[in-house]
Amino acid sequence: MTNPAAVKETKAQRVERLKRAKNPWEGLEEIRAFARNGFDSIPPEWIGTYFRWWGVYTQGDGAGVTGGQNGEGKALPCFMVRIRIPNGQLRSQQLRTIADLTQRYAKGIADITVRQNIQLHWVTIEALPDLLEELWKVGLNTTGSCGDVTRNVTGCPVAGFDADELCDASPLAIEASHMLAGNAEFYNLPRKFKISITGCKVWCPYPEINDVGLTAITRTVGGKPEVGFSLRVAGGLSTEPYLGARLDAFVGWNQVLPVLRGIAELFRDSEVLREHRERARLKFLFLRHGWTAETFLEDLERRIGFRLDPAEEEKPPADVYRDHIGIHAQRQPGYCYVGASVLRGRITADQMRAAADLADRFAGGELRTTNMQNLIVVNVPVINADVLAKELDAIDLRVDSSVFARGTIACSGTEFCKLAITETKSFSRWLVEELEERLPGFDQHLKLHVTGCPNSCGQHWIADIGIEGKKIKKQDRLVDAYYFCVGGALGMHQATARPVGYRCAATEVPEAIERLLRQYLAERGVGENLRQFFARRSDVELRQLLAGEMVEAAARDIPTGPVPQGLEL
């Protein structure tokens, strides 16, 4: 007979046991004690699990996954801290505080993430309590920006200002964040839980890849228009992408919060999702357990205690670039918003402080972060727009940037991530510079996403060109390399990018992309965009264009190891 005591606890069992034992949000005094006693006083359950509920997890040593073992690299005795920014809304004083903390505790650099958060690095345990308290003073926090909880609730960054929006849904995003983040009823979910709510027509917060995606829609009732929401559920990327399933439901404004709570409860109570850490997201009810949009809606309506009206016909955006770079008129006459490209999301303390000052000087002191890792100043009097744009350009936050700079997304890479295979941030900057030099004046919107491993924190599955970090041997040594996925899209023509079987050293990536885009320029039909061009080409043809010759398909080498819960997928 097997001795029960000798049966090794699985990772899922261990994490579930730790979550049952403690609500990490009740552990502030423990964090303060760790700060007094130093890094070595922190027990493993805090290092590996509980800190994440506070938006904190250990930072890699710069070597990435190849420098460690069991699918995870080595960690330094310092932390990444992710600041939660619901709907991307920031006041100048808040951004100035982040800048000061970045200068004081994070070596002067920060990253805007694909969920509108701002991440700091190099934060020591001794600094953590002060950092948290300084954020609280200005109405910011890190609660639930990592861990098995509701992550930052995203929305259209220009909600309330967009001249074409159906409604300003940002109050709902803020209320949803207040309802779920820090709520003891929802501290123990099977895995991360992501929500986006938008009233814009272009669906800029990517509802298709969220666990819950609400997009504004109108219907006519009694001869009067009514704004409500379409509802998608179970979207997500990582190594097994799934674009959210639309439910046959019209969600009224006052039904949004009960519906979100009901879905969170459904997720929380799904014991089958707690059996495997790698299959614990909501999407696996559809991918592994036979759920359909119909069964999901039935369960949801049972929980919320009322029936939702049937869905209205919707018009998903067609080939719309979900970007906010440049100067754009607001719905408020005489005002505009000015969007600046933050190349690969990397921003310095000096840039943040300067941007906050500019928002005060030329506008009303309001800024927004975007899920394309950029920064916007809103409520700018039209008379100030051009001079503000010039001032932003002067601090290297480009308003009139190239399509390569504005369309490039990058994850943290080996610089900070223990799971990354390749360095991404410096590589992305070099890649953009190379493409600007090789293809000056390229006139097509291009989403170019760089992810340092297959876990897709850089969202390569939804890019026109998504490249996934690998290692290959060159002259008997391992070098950074990238595998190409092509033709991702959201909206009306939604599709995950196709792995086309081409892999090359990182140094060869600009030349490969140049070959592909030059062929597009030479062959494109009238009005044909990149998505359409890629769609009419086979994988073999695309691989040949990238390589410049016929080559055999390379394997993707999908990992079998765990996906850590801190990643910003």
C-alpha positions as CSV (number, residue, x, y, z in Angstrom):
1,M,0.0,0.0,0.0
2,T,1.1,3.6,-0.7
3,N,2.0,5.6,2.4
4,P,-0.2,8.7,2.2
5,A,2.4,10.7,4.0
6,A,4.9,9.8,1.2
7,V,2.7,11.2,-1.6
8,K,4.2,14.4,-2.9
9,E,2.0,17.4,-3.0
10,T,1.5,18.9,-6.4
11,K,2.0,22.5,-7.1
12,A,-1.7,23.1,-7.5
13,Q,-2.4,21.3,-4.2
14,R,0.3,23.4,-2.4
15,V,-1.0,26.7,-3.7
16,E,-4.6,25.8,-2.8
17,R,-3.5,24.8,0.7
18,L,-1.7,28.1,1.2
19,K,-4.6,30.1,-0.1
20,R,-7.0,28.3,2.2
21,A,-4.7,29.0,5.2
22,K,-4.3,32.8,4.7
23,N,-5.9,35.8,3.0
24,P,-2.7,37.6,2.0
25,W,-4.5,40.9,2.1
26,E,-4.6,40.6,5.9
27,G,-0.8,40.3,6.1
28,L,0.3,43.9,6.1
29,E,1.9,43.6,9.6
30,E,3.9,40.6,8.4
31,I,5.2,42.7,5.5
32,R,6.3,45.4,7.9
33,A,8.0,42.8,10.0
34,F,9.9,41.4,7.0
35,A,11.0,45.0,6.2
36,R,12.4,45.4,9.7
37,N,14.1,42.0,9.7
38,G,15.4,41.8,6.1
39,F,15.0,39.6,3.1
40,D,16.3,36.5,4.8
41,S,13.4,36.6,7.3
42,I,10.8,36.1,4.5
43,P,9.3,32.5,4.5
44,P,9.0,30.6,1.2
45,E,5.2,30.8,1.2
46,W,5.4,34.6,1.1
47,I,8.2,34.7,-1.5
48,G,6.4,32.2,-3.8
49,T,2.7,33.0,-3.2
50,Y,1.4,35.6,-0.8
51,F,3.4,38.6,-2.0
52,R,1.7,38.3,-5.3
53,W,-1.7,39.4,-3.9
54,W,0.1,42.7,-3.1
55,G,1.3,43.1,-6.7
56,V,4.8,42.0,-5.7
57,Y,7.0,39.1,-6.9
58,T,10.7,38.4,-7.0
59,Q,12.8,39.7,-9.8
60,G,14.9,37.6,-12.1
61,D,18.7,37.8,-12.0
62,G,19.0,38.9,-15.7
63,A,19.7,35.5,-17.1
64,G,16.1,34.4,-17.5
65,V,15.0,30.8,-17.5
66,T,18.3,29.5,-18.8
67,G,20.0,30.6,-15.6
68,G,17.9,28.4,-13.3
69,Q,16.3,25.0,-13.2
70,N,12.9,23.3,-13.3
71,G,11.6,25.9,-15.8
72,E,12.3,29.0,-13.7
73,G,15.4,31.2,-13.5
74,K,17.1,32.5,-10.4
75,A,15.7,35.4,-8.4
76,L,17.4,38.3,-6.8
77,P,16.6,39.5,-3.2
78,C,14.5,42.3,-4.6
79,F,11.0,42.7,-6.1
80,M,8.9,43.8,-9.0
81,V,6.0,46.0,-7.8
82,R,3.0,46.4,-10.1
83,I,0.8,49.5,-9.5
84,R,-2.9,49.1,-10.2
85,I,-4.3,51.8,-12.4
86,P,-8.0,51.0,-13.1
87,N,-9.1,52.2,-16.6
88,G,-5.6,53.7,-16.9
89,Q,-6.7,56.9,-15.1
90,L,-4.0,59.0,-13.5
91,R,-3.8,62.5,-12.1
92,S,-0.6,64.4,-12.4
93,Q,0.2,64.2,-8.7
94,Q,-0.2,60.4,-8.8
95,L,2.2,60.1,-11.8
96,R,4.6,62.5,-10.0
97,T,4.5,60.2,-6.9
98,I,5.2,57.2,-9.0
99,A,8.1,59.1,-10.6
100,D,9.5,60.0,-7.1
101,L,9.2,56.3,-5.9
102,T,10.8,55.1,-9.2
103,Q,13.7,57.4,-8.6
104,R,14.1,56.5,-4.9
105,Y,13.6,52.8,-5.0
106,A,13.6,51.5,-8.6
107,K,16.8,52.8,-10.2
108,G,14.9,55.4,-12.1
109,I,13.0,53.2,-14.6
110,A,9.5,51.8,-14.9
111,D,7.4,49.9,-17.4
112,I,3.8,50.6,-18.6
113,T,2.2,47.2,-19.0
114,V,-0.4,45.8,-21.4
115,R,-3.0,46.1,-18.7
116,Q,-2.5,49.8,-18.1
117,N,-0.4,49.2,-14.9
118,I,3.0,50.7,-14.1
119,Q,5.7,48.3,-12.9
120,L,8.7,49.1,-10.8
121,H,11.8,46.9,-10.4
122,W,14.6,46.6,-7.9
123,V,12.4,47.3,-4.9
124,T,13.9,46.0,-1.7
125,I,11.8,44.5,1.2
126,E,13.1,47.4,3.4
127,A,11.5,49.9,1.0
128,L,8.2,48.1,0.3
129,P,6.1,49.4,3.3
130,D,7.1,53.0,2.5
131,L,6.4,52.6,-1.2
132,L,2.9,51.2,-0.4
133,E,2.1,54.0,2.0
134,E,3.2,56.7,-0.4
135,L,0.9,55.2,-3.1
136,W,-2.0,55.0,-0.7
137,K,-1.6,58.7,0.1
138,V,-2.4,59.7,-3.5
139,G,-5.2,57.1,-4.0
140,L,-3.1,54.4,-5.7
141,N,-2.4,50.8,-4.6
142,T,-0.9,47.5,-5.8
143,T,-3.8,45.3,-4.4
144,G,-4.5,42.4,-6.7
145,S,-2.3,43.4,-9.6
146,C,-0.8,39.9,-9.3
147,G,-2.1,36.6,-7.8
148,D,-5.2,34.5,-8.1
149,V,-7.5,37.5,-7.9
150,T,-9.2,40.1,-10.1
151,R,-6.4,41.9,-12.0
152,N,-6.5,45.5,-13.0
153,V,-9.8,46.4,-14.7
154,T,-9.0,47.8,-18.0
155,G,-11.0,50.2,-20.2
156,C,-10.8,52.7,-23.0
157,P,-8.2,55.3,-21.8
158,V,-10.1,58.1,-23.4
159,A,-13.4,57.2,-22.0
160,G,-15.4,60.3,-21.4
161,F,-13.4,62.2,-24.0
162,D,-13.7,60.0,-27.2
163,A,-15.8,61.9,-29.7
164,D,-17.2,58.7,-31.1
165,E,-17.9,56.6,-28.0
166,L,-21.3,55.1,-27.3
167,C,-20.9,55.8,-23.6
168,D,-18.3,56.6,-20.9
169,A,-18.0,53.2,-19.2
170,S,-15.1,54.2,-17.0
171,P,-17.3,54.6,-13.9
172,L,-18.2,50.9,-14.2
173,A,-14.6,49.9,-14.5
174,I,-13.8,51.9,-11.3
175,E,-16.7,50.4,-9.5
176,A,-15.9,46.9,-10.6
177,S,-12.3,47.4,-9.3
178,H,-13.6,48.6,-6.0
179,M,-16.1,45.7,-5.7
180,L,-13.6,42.9,-6.4
181,A,-10.0,44.1,-5.6
182,G,-9.3,43.6,-1.9
183,N,-12.6,41.9,-1.3
184,A,-12.1,38.9,1.0
185,E,-14.9,37.1,-0.8
186,F,-12.8,37.0,-3.9
187,Y,-9.2,36.7,-2.6
188,N,-9.1,33.0,-3.5
189,L,-9.9,32.4,-7.2
190,P,-8.5,29.4,-9.1
191,R,-6.2,31.8,-11.1
192,K,-6.0,35.3,-12.4
193,F,-9.3,37.0,-13.5
194,K,-9.2,39.8,-16.0
195,I,-12.0,42.2,-16.9
196,S,-12.3,44.9,-19.5
197,I,-15.2,47.3,-19.9
198,T,-15.4,49.8,-22.7
199,G,-17.9,52.2,-24.3
200,C,-15.8,52.9,-27.3
201,K,-16.5,51.6,-30.8
202,V,-13.0,50.2,-31.5
203,W,-12.8,48.0,-28.4
204,C,-9.4,49.3,-27.5
205,P,-9.0,47.3,-24.2
206,Y,-9.1,44.0,-26.2
207,P,-12.3,42.4,-24.7
208,E,-11.7,39.3,-26.8
209,I,-8.7,38.3,-24.6
210,N,-10.2,39.0,-21.2
211,D,-12.0,36.6,-18.9
212,V,-14.9,39.1,-19.1
213,G,-15.2,41.6,-21.9
214,L,-18.0,44.1,-21.9
215,T,-18.5,46.3,-25.0
216,A,-21.1,49.0,-25.4
217,I,-24.0,48.4,-27.7
218,T,-27.3,50.2,-28.3
219,R,-30.8,49.0,-28.7
220,T,-34.2,50.7,-29.1
221,V,-36.8,50.3,-26.4
222,G,-40.1,52.0,-26.6
223,G,-38.8,54.2,-29.4
224,K,-35.9,55.4,-27.3
225,P,-32.2,54.3,-27.6
226,E,-30.7,52.5,-24.6
227,V,-27.0,51.8,-24.1
228,G,-26.0,48.4,-22.7
229,F,-23.2,45.9,-23.3
230,S,-22.4,42.8,-25.2
231,L,-20.7,40.1,-23.0
232,R,-17.8,37.9,-23.9
233,V,-16.2,35.4,-21.5
234,A,-13.2,33.2,-21.1
235,G,-10.8,35.0,-23.4
236,G,-7.0,34.6,-22.7
237,L,-3.7,34.0,-24.4
238,S,-0.6,32.3,-22.8
239,T,0.5,29.1,-24.5
240,E,-3.1,28.1,-25.5
241,P,-4.9,31.2,-26.8
242,Y,-8.7,31.4,-26.7
243,L,-10.7,34.3,-28.0
244,G,-13.7,35.0,-25.7
245,A,-17.1,33.4,-26.4
246,R,-19.9,35.9,-26.9
247,L,-23.0,35.1,-24.8
248,D,-26.5,35.6,-26.0
249,A,-27.1,38.5,-23.6
250,F,-27.7,42.2,-23.5
251,V,-26.4,43.5,-20.2
252,G,-28.0,46.7,-19.0
253,W,-25.9,49.4,-17.3
254,N,-27.3,48.6,-13.9
255,Q,-26.8,44.9,-14.5
256,V,-23.0,45.1,-15.1
257,L,-21.9,44.8,-11.5
258,P,-24.2,41.9,-10.6
259,V,-23.1,40.1,-13.8
260,L,-19.4,40.7,-13.0
261,R,-19.9,39.5,-9.4
262,G,-21.8,36.4,-10.7
263,I,-19.0,35.5,-13.1
264,A,-16.4,35.9,-10.4
265,E,-18.4,33.6,-8.2
266,L,-18.8,31.1,-11.0
267,F,-15.0,31.1,-11.5
268,R,-14.3,31.0,-7.7
269,D,-16.6,28.0,-7.2
270,S,-15.2,26.0,-10.2
271,E,-13.3,23.3,-8.2
272,V,-12.3,21.5,-11.5
273,L,-10.2,24.5,-12.3
274,R,-8.2,24.2,-9.1
275,E,-6.7,20.8,-10.1
276,H,-4.0,22.0,-12.4
277,R,-2.2,25.4,-12.2
278,E,-1.6,25.3,-16.0
279,R,-5.3,24.8,-16.8
280,A,-6.9,27.0,-14.2
281,R,-8.1,30.0,-16.2
282,L,-11.8,30.4,-17.0
283,K,-11.1,29.5,-20.7
284,F,-10.4,25.9,-19.8
285,L,-14.1,25.4,-18.9
286,F,-14.5,25.7,-22.7
287,L,-11.3,24.1,-23.8
288,R,-11.3,21.1,-21.5
289,H,-14.6,20.6,-19.7
290,G,-17.2,20.9,-22.4
291,W,-18.8,24.2,-21.5
292,T,-20.5,26.3,-24.2
293,A,-21.8,29.8,-24.3
294,E,-25.2,28.4,-23.6
295,T,-24.3,26.4,-20.5
296,F,-22.2,29.4,-19.2
297,L,-25.1,31.8,-19.5
298,E,-27.5,29.3,-17.8
299,D,-25.1,29.0,-14.8
300,L,-24.6,32.8,-14.7
301,E,-28.3,33.6,-14.7
302,R,-28.9,31.0,-12.0
303,R,-26.4,32.8,-9.8
304,I,-27.5,36.4,-10.4
305,G,-31.2,35.5,-10.0
306,F,-32.5,37.2,-13.1
307,R,-32.6,36.6,-16.9
308,L,-30.6,38.7,-19.2
309,D,-32.3,40.0,-22.4
310,P,-31.1,38.4,-25.7
311,A,-28.1,39.9,-27.3
312,E,-28.4,42.7,-29.9
313,E,-26.7,42.6,-33.2
314,E,-23.3,44.1,-32.9
315,K,-20.7,45.5,-35.3
316,P,-17.2,44.5,-34.2
317,P,-14.5,46.9,-35.4
318,A,-13.0,45.9,-38.8
319,D,-9.3,46.4,-39.1
320,V,-9.2,49.3,-36.7
321,Y,-5.9,50.2,-35.2
322,R,-6.7,50.4,-31.5
323,D,-4.2,53.2,-30.8
324,H,-4.4,56.7,-29.4
325,I,-1.2,58.2,-30.6
326,G,-1.4,61.8,-32.0
327,I,-3.7,64.7,-31.5
328,H,-7.4,63.9,-31.5
329,A,-10.5,66.0,-31.0
330,Q,-12.5,65.3,-27.8
331,R,-16.3,65.2,-27.5
332,Q,-15.9,68.5,-25.5
333,P,-15.7,71.4,-28.0
334,G,-12.4,73.2,-28.0
335,Y,-10.5,70.3,-26.3
336,C,-8.4,67.4,-27.6
337,Y,-6.3,64.6,-26.2
338,V,-2.6,64.1,-27.1
339,G,-1.2,60.5,-27.2
340,A,2.5,59.9,-26.9
341,S,4.4,56.7,-27.8
342,V,6.3,55.2,-25.0
343,L,8.7,52.9,-26.9
344,R,8.2,49.3,-25.6
345,G,6.6,50.7,-22.5
346,R,9.9,51.7,-20.8
347,I,9.7,55.1,-19.1
348,T,12.0,56.9,-16.8
349,A,11.3,58.8,-13.6
350,D,12.4,62.0,-15.3
351,Q,10.0,61.4,-18.2
352,M,7.1,60.7,-15.8
353,R,7.8,63.8,-13.8
354,A,8.1,65.9,-16.9
355,A,4.9,64.5,-18.4
356,A,3.0,65.2,-15.1
357,D,4.3,68.8,-15.2
358,L,3.3,69.2,-18.9
359,A,-0.2,67.9,-18.1
360,D,-0.5,70.6,-15.4
361,R,0.9,73.4,-17.7
362,F,-1.0,72.7,-20.9
363,A,-4.1,70.8,-19.7
364,G,-6.0,69.9,-16.6
365,G,-3.5,67.6,-15.0
366,E,-5.1,64.3,-16.2
367,L,-3.2,61.5,-17.9
368,R,-4.0,58.0,-19.1
369,T,-2.0,54.8,-19.6
370,T,-3.0,52.5,-22.5
371,N,-2.8,48.8,-23.0
372,M,-0.4,49.5,-25.9
373,Q,2.0,50.7,-23.3
374,N,1.6,54.4,-24.1
375,L,0.7,57.6,-22.3
376,I,-2.0,60.2,-23.0
377,V,-2.7,63.7,-21.8
378,V,-6.4,64.4,-21.9
379,N,-8.5,67.6,-21.7
380,V,-6.0,69.7,-23.6
381,P,-7.3,73.0,-25.0
382,V,-6.9,72.9,-28.7
383,I,-4.8,76.0,-28.6
384,N,-2.2,74.1,-26.5
385,A,-2.0,70.9,-28.5
386,D,0.9,71.6,-30.8
387,V,3.1,73.0,-28.2
388,L,2.3,70.2,-25.8
389,A,3.2,67.7,-28.6
390,K,6.5,69.4,-29.1
391,E,7.3,69.3,-25.4
392,L,6.5,65.6,-25.2
393,D,8.7,65.0,-28.2
394,A,11.5,66.8,-26.4
395,I,11.4,64.3,-23.6
396,D,11.3,61.4,-26.1
397,L,7.6,60.6,-25.7
398,R,6.9,60.9,-29.4
399,V,3.5,62.2,-30.6
400,D,4.4,62.0,-34.2
401,S,6.2,58.6,-34.1
402,S,6.8,56.0,-36.8
403,V,4.4,53.1,-37.2
404,F,7.1,50.8,-35.9
405,A,7.6,52.8,-32.7
406,R,3.9,53.1,-31.9
407,G,3.0,49.6,-32.8
408,T,5.8,47.7,-30.9
409,I,4.9,45.9,-27.7
410,A,7.4,44.1,-25.5
411,C,7.2,42.1,-22.3
412,S,9.8,42.3,-19.5
413,G,12.2,39.8,-21.0
414,T,15.2,38.3,-19.3
415,E,16.1,41.7,-17.8
416,F,13.6,41.1,-15.0
417,C,11.6,37.9,-15.7
418,K,12.6,34.5,-14.4
419,L,10.6,32.8,-17.2
420,A,12.0,34.7,-20.2
421,I,14.2,33.1,-22.7
422,T,15.3,36.3,-24.5
423,E,16.0,39.9,-23.7
424,T,13.2,42.0,-25.1
425,K,13.3,45.7,-24.1
426,S,16.6,46.7,-25.6
427,F,16.1,44.4,-28.5
428,S,12.7,46.0,-29.3
429,R,14.3,49.5,-29.3
430,W,17.0,48.3,-31.6
431,L,14.5,46.5,-33.8
432,V,12.4,49.7,-34.2
433,E,15.4,51.8,-35.1
434,E,16.5,49.2,-37.7
435,L,13.1,49.1,-39.3
436,E,12.8,52.9,-39.3
437,E,16.1,53.0,-41.2
438,R,15.3,50.1,-43.6
439,L,11.7,51.1,-44.4
440,P,11.4,54.9,-44.0
441,G,7.9,56.2,-44.7
442,F,6.3,52.8,-44.3
443,D,2.6,53.8,-44.2
444,Q,0.7,50.8,-42.8
445,H,-0.4,50.4,-39.2
446,L,1.6,47.5,-37.8
447,K,1.3,45.6,-34.5
448,L,4.7,44.2,-33.8
449,H,4.7,42.3,-30.6
450,V,7.9,40.9,-28.9
451,T,7.5,38.2,-26.2
452,G,10.4,36.7,-24.5
453,C,8.9,33.2,-24.1
454,P,5.8,31.3,-25.2
455,N,3.7,32.6,-22.4
456,S,2.6,35.6,-24.5
457,C,3.0,38.4,-22.0
458,G,3.9,40.5,-25.1
459,Q,0.6,39.3,-26.7
460,H,2.2,38.0,-29.8
461,W,-0.9,36.0,-30.7
462,I,-2.9,39.1,-31.6
463,A,-0.2,40.9,-33.5
464,D,0.3,41.4,-37.3
465,I,3.8,40.1,-36.6
466,G,4.4,38.4,-33.3
467,I,7.8,37.0,-32.4
468,E,8.3,34.5,-29.6
469,G,11.6,34.2,-27.8
470,K,13.8,31.1,-28.3
471,K,17.4,30.1,-28.1
472,I,19.4,28.6,-31.0
473,K,23.0,27.6,-31.4
474,K,25.4,29.8,-33.4
475,Q,29.0,28.8,-33.5
476,D,28.7,26.4,-30.6
477,R,27.0,28.9,-28.3
478,L,23.4,29.7,-27.5
479,V,22.1,33.0,-28.7
480,D,18.7,34.8,-28.5
481,A,16.4,33.9,-31.4
482,Y,12.7,34.5,-32.3
483,Y,10.0,32.3,-33.8
484,F,7.5,34.1,-36.1
485,C,3.7,34.1,-35.8
486,V,1.9,36.1,-38.4
487,G,-1.6,37.5,-39.0
488,G,-3.2,37.9,-35.6
489,A,-6.3,40.1,-35.5
490,L,-9.2,41.1,-33.2
491,G,-12.6,42.4,-34.0
492,M,-14.6,41.4,-37.0
493,H,-11.8,39.3,-38.5
494,Q,-10.5,37.9,-35.2
495,A,-7.9,35.2,-35.4
496,T,-4.8,34.1,-33.5
497,A,-1.5,34.6,-35.3
498,R,-0.4,31.7,-37.3
499,P,2.9,30.0,-36.4
500,V,4.6,29.9,-39.8
501,G,7.6,27.8,-38.9
502,Y,10.3,30.4,-39.3
503,R,12.9,30.9,-36.6
504,C,16.1,33.0,-36.7
505,A,18.7,34.6,-34.5
506,A,17.6,37.9,-32.9
507,T,20.2,39.8,-35.0
508,E,18.5,38.5,-38.2
509,V,15.0,39.6,-37.3
510,P,15.1,43.1,-38.9
511,E,16.1,41.7,-42.2
512,A,13.4,39.1,-42.1
513,I,10.7,41.6,-41.4
514,E,12.1,44.0,-44.0
515,R,11.8,41.2,-46.6
516,L,8.2,40.4,-45.6
517,L,7.1,44.1,-45.6
518,R,8.8,44.9,-48.9
519,Q,7.0,42.1,-50.5
520,Y,3.8,43.4,-49.2
521,L,4.5,46.9,-50.6
522,A,5.4,45.4,-53.9
523,E,2.3,43.1,-54.2
524,R,-0.5,44.7,-52.2
525,G,-3.8,45.2,-54.0
526,V,-5.7,48.5,-53.9
527,G,-6.6,49.2,-50.3
528,E,-5.2,45.8,-49.1
529,N,-3.8,46.0,-45.6
530,L,-1.4,43.7,-43.9
531,R,-4.0,41.4,-42.4
532,Q,-5.5,40.8,-45.8
533,F,-2.2,40.3,-47.4
534,F,-1.1,37.7,-44.8
535,A,-4.5,36.0,-44.9
536,R,-4.1,35.2,-48.6
537,R,-0.6,33.7,-48.2
538,S,0.1,30.2,-47.0
539,D,2.4,29.4,-44.2
540,V,5.0,28.1,-46.7
541,E,4.9,31.4,-48.6
542,L,5.2,33.5,-45.6
543,R,8.1,31.4,-44.3
544,Q,9.8,31.8,-47.6
545,L,9.3,35.6,-47.6
546,L,10.8,35.9,-44.1
547,A,13.7,33.6,-44.8
548,G,14.5,34.9,-48.3
549,E,14.6,31.3,-49.5
550,M,12.8,27.9,-49.1
551,V,13.4,26.5,-45.6
552,E,11.9,23.6,-43.7
553,A,9.4,24.5,-41.0
554,A,10.9,24.9,-37.5
555,A,9.1,23.6,-34.5
556,R,7.8,26.0,-31.9
557,D,9.1,24.0,-28.9
558,I,6.0,24.6,-26.7
559,P,7.0,24.4,-23.1
560,T,5.7,21.8,-20.7
561,G,6.6,23.6,-17.6
562,P,4.3,25.8,-15.4
563,V,3.1,29.3,-16.2
564,P,3.7,31.5,-13.1
565,Q,0.9,33.5,-11.8
566,G,2.6,36.9,-11.8
567,L,2.8,37.2,-15.5
568,E,0.9,40.1,-17.2
569,L,-0.7,37.9,-20.0
